[in-house]
Amino acid sequence: MLGKLGSRKIIAPIINYFNEIKIFRIILEKILRIHRNAKLPKFSSYTAKSKYKNVSNEMNLDDKVAIFTTCYHNYNEPNVIDDLVEVLKHNNVHVELIKDDNCCGMPKLELGDLKTVEKMMQHNLLRFKKYAKVVIESLLQFLHVF
């Protein structure tokens, strides 16, 4: 949810700016218990899904690869998805980004909320099946959720 808010063209630079101000980080620590020296990811002013929203392949499921972006690469480092798409296209691989997925569930897994993780996983697995037979996940540490 924070990613959706923070990745707006106007809001991303403001959040990134405030995250560099010492007094703001102290306030953030007092209110949200995020340590003032914790490294926070920067928000991008565009998302991978918005950039590739018009890229869809009506091809046979066997002839393409679908990319599961993860929240982090979608909202914070969409340039990683850009690079991945570029490499795949260079190798004549047809690509489509999975658009109607959920979060992978990693934050819930870290909190021990296995029921919610299971629901998120089932939702995503159904979505994956309709996109392609091969799904690439952009941040491999999240695959253990599935």
N, C-alpha and C positions, 0 to 999 in steps of 0.2 A: 504494500500500500504506500509506503514511504517513497518507493521508487517511482511510482506513477505520479506522485505529487512533485518530487524533486527533479524529474526529468522534463520539465517544461522549459521552453526557450527562455522565458523571463526569470523563472524561479531558480533554475540550476546555478547560474552564476552568483545569485544572491546567497544561496545556501553555501556554496563553495567559499565565498568571501567570508561569511560569518564563521565558518568552521576553522578559519585561520586566525580569528581574533581571540586572544587569551581570555578576556573577561567573559566572552560568550561561552567559551569552553568550560569555564568555571561554573557558570549558570547551568549549562547542559549537564555537568556532573552532579550538581545539587538536585536538579529536577528529575533527570532521566537516569542518573547513576552511570553515565558514560564517562569513563575516566578522562580527565582533561588532556592527558598525553596520548590517549589511544589514537591510532591512525585511522582516520575515517575516509571511506572511499569518496571520490569526487563524483558528482552527478554530471551526466552528459546532457546537453540541451536537445539531443535527439535520441530516439531509441532505435535499436536494430529493427524491431518489428515495424516501426513507422517508416523507416527507410525502405524496407523491402515489402511493404504491404501490398503493392501491386504486382509482386513477383509470385505468380502461381503457375504451376505446371499441371495441365490436365492430362499429363502423360500417365501411362501405365505405372502402377506402383513399383514394378520391377526396374523401371528405367530412371529412377531418380533417388535422391537422398534428401531426407528431411532433417532440418537442424532444430534442435531443442536449445533455445538460447540461454536459458537460466535467467533469473532475475538480475543477477550481477552483471552479466554481459549485456543484457538488454538495456539496463538503465545506467550502468556505471562505466562500462567499457565496450560500447558497441563497435569500436574499431577492431576488436578481436573477431567479431562476426564478419565484418567487412573483409578481413584478411582470409578467414576461412572460406567465405563465398568466392573470393578471388582465386584461391588455390584450386577449389573444386571446379570452377568454371574453366580455368586454364587447362585442367585435365579432362575437359569435355564431360563433366558430370553435371547433370541437371539438378538444380537445387530449389528447395522451397523451405521457408521458415514456418514452423508450427505456430499458428496464430492464436488458437483458442485453448492454450494449455494453462495449467495452474503452476504455481510455485512448485519446485521439486519437493519441498517439505523439509529441507535441511534444518531450518530454524526450529521447526516443531520437533524434529528428531533429537536435536541437541537438548531440548527441554523435556524429552521423554514422552511426548504426546504421540504414542504409536497409533492410536485410533485415527487421529487426524492425518498422520502420514499415510496410513493405509488408504484413506479416502482420496487424498491428493494423488497418490500413485495410481489408483484405479481409474480416476478421471483422466490422468495423462496417458495411461496405456491405451485407453479407448481412442483418444485423439491421435496418438502415434500411428495406430493401425490404419487410419484413413488417409494418412499422408504418404507413407512409403514403407517398403519392407526394411529399409536401412535408415536408422535414425542416429545422427551424430549429436552428441551432447558437448557443448562448448567448454565445460569446466568439469573435467573427469571426476573430481572428488565427489560430485553429487550423485553419480551413478549408483553408488552403494545404497542409496535410498530405494532404488528399484530392485 
